[in-house]
C-alpha cells in the first residue's frame, strides 16, 4: 500500500503526509481513508480482484448499486471495496486501510496487551471477512447489536444460534452510518 509518510500529530503534518486528492492521510498508527470516493479513484486503491470468482461477482456494477441503495455512501463503498478485493481492506469503523496479513499497530499505543489481540485468530479471520481491523472496531461496528461479540471472526454460518438471533433482529436503532448493517452483511459468504 503506497501511502504518505506517517506523522505523530497535526502540528507535524508536512505537505507530503496528506494526499488530499487521494483521500488518505497517514498519521498515528497507520494510513486512514479520509474521503472514500477520492481514495477509490486514487493510485492508493487496489484494483478489483477479477481473478477471484467471489471478488469478481462483488465487483459487478449491479452489486455496487445495490449496496449504494441500502447503505450510506461511504459505508456502501467500503463494503464494496472490501468484498471485491482479495486482500485490500478499509476498516469501516476507524477507516484504516491495509492489506490482510499486514501487522497493524494497536489503536492504543501504550497498551502492550492489545498487541496480542492483533494476533488472535479471530481478528485475522475478521480482517478477511469484513475488513474490521480490531476488536475495538468490531465493538464500534456491533454497537447496535449488544451481545453479538461471539460473531467476531466468524462467518454467519459459524455464529452460534443465540448470537445469530440477536444479529437478525432490528438492533438498538442507533444512528451508526450503516456500520452495523455492514458488520452483519459482510458475514454472509454470498449475496
N, C-alpha and C positions, 0 to 999 in steps of 0.2 A: 504494500500500500504506500503510494508516494504521497507524503504529507509534508507541510512546512515544519521547520524545527520547533521543538517544544519550548515553552516559556513557563515560568512559575506563577506569575501574577500579571494583572492587567497593566501595571506600570512598566513591565519589562517587555511588552509586546512590540517587537520590531516589525517593520513593514513586511518582512518575509514570513512571519509566523501566522498571518491571517491571509487566506486566499478568498477574499470577498466574492469574487466571481465564481469560485469553485465550491462555495457553500460549506467550507470546512475551516476549522481552527484547531491548532494543536497546542494545548496547554494543560496543566495539571498532570493527569495520569493517562493521557492518550488523546488522539485526534477525535474531534466531535463534529458532527454534521450540524451546521447552523441553519442551512436552507436546503431542504431535501431536493426540491426541483433543480436548484442550481448544482447541487452535488451530482445528481444523476446525469446532468448534461456536461459535467466536467471530466477532465482526464483522471480524476481520482476514483471515479466509479468503475467497478469491474464490469465487463460486458456480460450479457446473459450467457449462461452455460448451455448452449444448444446441443452439446454432445451428451448431456444427461437428459433422458426422456422425461423425467418428472419436472426438471427445471424448464425444459422446452415447453411443456404444457402450461406451466405457470407464466411463461413469457408471452403467451398468446394475448393479443390486444383485448379480446373479449374478457379474459380473466382480470387483466388490469382494470378494465372498465367496470367490472363487477365490484372489485374492491373499492374503486372510487365512488361508486353509487352508495355503498353501505358504511363506509368509514370516512372520517375527516381526511382531507387531502394528504397531509404528511404521514399519518398512520397508514393509510392505504398504500402510499408509495413505498414506505419502509417494508410493509408486508410483502408487496410485490417484489421488491429488490431482494429481500432475504430468501424468498421461495424460488426465485428464478436464477439464483447463483448457487453454485456448489459450495463455495466456502466463504464468499464475501458477505459480511453482515453489518447491519446497523442496529444497535440496541434501541428499541422503541422508547425505553424509559430515560436513559441518560444520553442517547444519541452518539455513543462511542462507535466508531467504525473500526472494523478489524477483520482478520481472517480467522476462520475456525482453525484452531491449533496454535494461534498466537498465545504467548504468555502475556497476560494483561496485568497491569499494576492494579492493586486493590483500590477501591474508592476512598478508603480511609487509610492514608499513608502510614500512620503511626501505629496501626494495629497489626501485629505480626500474625494473630490468629486468623485474620481474613485471608492471608496468603494460602492457607490450606484449603479454603473454600474454592479457590480457583482451580485446584487440582482434583476436587471432588468429582467422581464420575458423573454425578447428576448434573453438575454445572457444565461439564464437557458435552453431555448429551443435549442440554438446554440450548447451548450455543448453536448446535446443528439444527435442532428442531425449530427454534423461533428466532434466534439471534439475541435473546435476552442474555446479557453478559455476566450476571452475578445473581446471587441470592437476594441481595438488596434490591436490585432492579426487578427481580421476579416479585418481590413483596410489593413494589410500587405497581407493577402491572396487574397483580391479582387483588389489589385493594378492594375492588368492588365485590369480590367473592371471598369473604373471610372463611378460612378453614380449608382452602384448597392448596396449601403448601405441598401436599402429597403429589401434586401434579408436576412439581419441579423436576425437570429432566426426563419426563415421560410423555410418550405419545398418548393420545386419548384412549386408545385401546388398552394401554397398560395401566391406566389410572384406576385406583380402587373404586368400587361402586359408590361409596359414600361421597368421595371427592367428586366423582363424575356427576352425581346427583346435584351437588352444590353448583358445579360449573354449568350445568344445563338449566339452572334457574335464572331468574332475572337479575340477580345480584342486588347490590345496595342502591343502584341508580344514582351513583355519584358521577358527576361530570369528570371524565378522565381522558378526553380526546380520543376515545376509541381504543385505548391501550389494553383495557380489559378484554374487549372483544378480540383484539389482536392475539392476546395471550391464549384465549380459548380456541380460536380458529386455527392458529398455527400448529396446534396439536393434532389436527387431522392430517392423515397421510395423503388424502386425496381431496378433491373439491366436492 
